[in-house]
Each structure stands twice: as structure tokens, then as C-alpha cells.
């Protein structure tokens, strides 16, 4: 796929690679946001209030990255693949299970997804650095840092 010409100082090959990488991150981020909200809406049990609030705060952080990632896709000259249907079709995250019982089950499922998301962000750092796109690498560094913090909060509830 040849992208339209741009004055950005990245090669067409690097821009194509970053567009693919960023659109994957956009799908995963949109999916993680919706799964976190799914947990927020449906958690039950003795820790309901604490988990309900925690999940909402985690979702807010993830939501903030959707726009930033999509705008970076367009900055490299590609089209952001940002609808919910596109995200569902392309996300690498497993589907959030229906019918979970207590807060521990919800938290365990979210922790698994945040761990996968953080690992993917770190792979994104490496790929962007290799392509010479330090702005995208920096974006993935921010995502990784916040995903690790979220994972820390989730794992603290599981101990």
C-alpha cells in the first residue's frame, strides 16, 4: 500500500509499517476500553464500589489513548481504522467472557488483558524505534507506562 506523499521525514516504508502498527493498537485500545467498561457495568460482590470506581478510572485512561493513536495514524498519512466494528474484527485481545460471578473473576480477566496490552505496547516501542519513528515509540512508551500501572492496581486486588 502506497500512502499519499507527505513532508513528514519518515520513508513510505516506515509510514506504512507505523500505520499498520498503530491501527492494530487502535483496535486493541478500543477493545480494551469497551471490555473495561463491560466490567465496570457488571461487577458485583462485596468489593463492588471499589472495583466499579477502579474500572471506570482505568477505562478513562485507555479512552484517552484512542484519539491520540488515531491522530498519529493520520499524521503518518494513513486512514485510522477506528470504528467499533473495525476494532472488534481486528483486536488481538480475547473476548471478555459473559456471566462472570464476583469481582475477583472480573479483575482476573481484566488483568490478563492489560498484561497482553502492555506487552503489545512494548513490542510497539521496539518496532517504532527500529523504523526510526521516535514519536510513535514515545506514544507506545506512554501507553506501556499506564498499562503497567493499571495492571499493578488490578493485581493488587488479586492478592
N, C-alpha and C positions, 0 to 999 in steps of 0.2 A: 504494500500500500504506500503510495507516494503522497505525502502530505503537501498542502499548499506551501509555496515558498514563504519564508519568514526571515526577519532580520535577527532573530534570536541566534546566539552564537553556539548552536548545537547542530551537529550534522543531521541530515534527514534520517539516517540510520538510528542515531541516538534518540531523536524525537519520536520515531516510530516505536522504538523499544520502551521509551518512557510512557508513551500513550497507552501501550498495552499494559504495562505495569501499573500505571495509575488507574486505568479503567478497571483492572482487577481489584485494586484497593478500594475503588469507589463501590463496586458491587459488594465486597466483603464488609465495608463500613456501613453501608445502607442496611445490609442484612443484620449485622451485629446490633445496630441501633434498634431495628424492629424486634429482634429477639430479646434485647434487654427490656424494651417496653412491654413485651409479652409477659416477661417475668414480673415486672412492676405491677401490671394489671391483675395478675392471677395468683401471686404468692399468698399463702395462708399460714396460719400457725402462730405459735407463741411469740415469735420474733417478727410478726407481720409488719408492724410500724417501722422498725429499724431497717428491715430489708426493703420494704416499699420505698422508703426515702433513699436508701443507698442505691437501689437500681435506677431510680429517677435521676439521681446525680450522675451516675455512670453514663446513662443514656444521653444526658445533656452534653457531656464531654465528647462522646462519639458523634453526636449530631453536628457539633461544630466542625468536625473534620470533613463532613460530606461536601460542603460548599468549597472548602479550601482545596480538596482533592480535585473536584470537578473544574474549578478555575485553573488549576495547574495543568490539567489535560488540555484545556483550550489554549493556555499560554504556550504550550509546545506545538500548537497548530492542529490538534485533533478535535474530534467531537466527543464530548462527555456522554457516556452511556449510563445515564442516571435515573431511569425510571425504576419503580419498584419491581416491575416485571423483568426488566433487564437485570436487576440485582438478583432476583430470585433464580433466574436462569444461569447466572454466571458466578454466584458466590461459591467459594470453596468451603464455607462453614457448613457443618451438618445442620439439618433442620432441627429446630427446637422441639423437643417431644411434647406431645399433648398429654394431659392427665397426670401431671406431676402432683405429688402429695404435699409435703411440707417444705419449709424454707430451705432445709439442707439440700433437698433434691434440686430445687431451683438454683441455689448457689453453686452446687457442684456442676450443673450443666453450663451455667454462665462462666465459671472458672475455666472449664475446658475450652470454651470458645474464645475467651480473652487470651488464654495462653497461645492458642493457634494464631490468633490475630497479631499478637505481639511478635511471635516468631516470623510471621509473614512480613511484618514491618521491618524487622532486622534484615531479612533477605532483600527487601526493597532498598535499604540503605546500601547494601553491598552492590546491588545491580546498578543503582543510580550513580554510585561512586565510580564504578567501572566504566560507565557510559560517559563520565565527565560532567554529569548534571548534579552539581552540588546543591542547588536549590531543592531539587526533588529529594536528594539524600537528607537534607535538613528537615524537610517536611516529614519524611519517614522517621527521623530521629525523634521529632516531637510526638508523633503517634506512638512510637515504641515506648517512650518515657511514660506517657499517660496510660497506655495499655498495661504496662508493668505495675503502675500504681493501682490501677483498678484490680488487677489480679491479686495484688497484695491485700487489698481490702476484702476481696471475696474469700481468699484463703484464710484470712484471719477469722472469718465467721465459721470456717470449717474445722477449726482447731478446738 
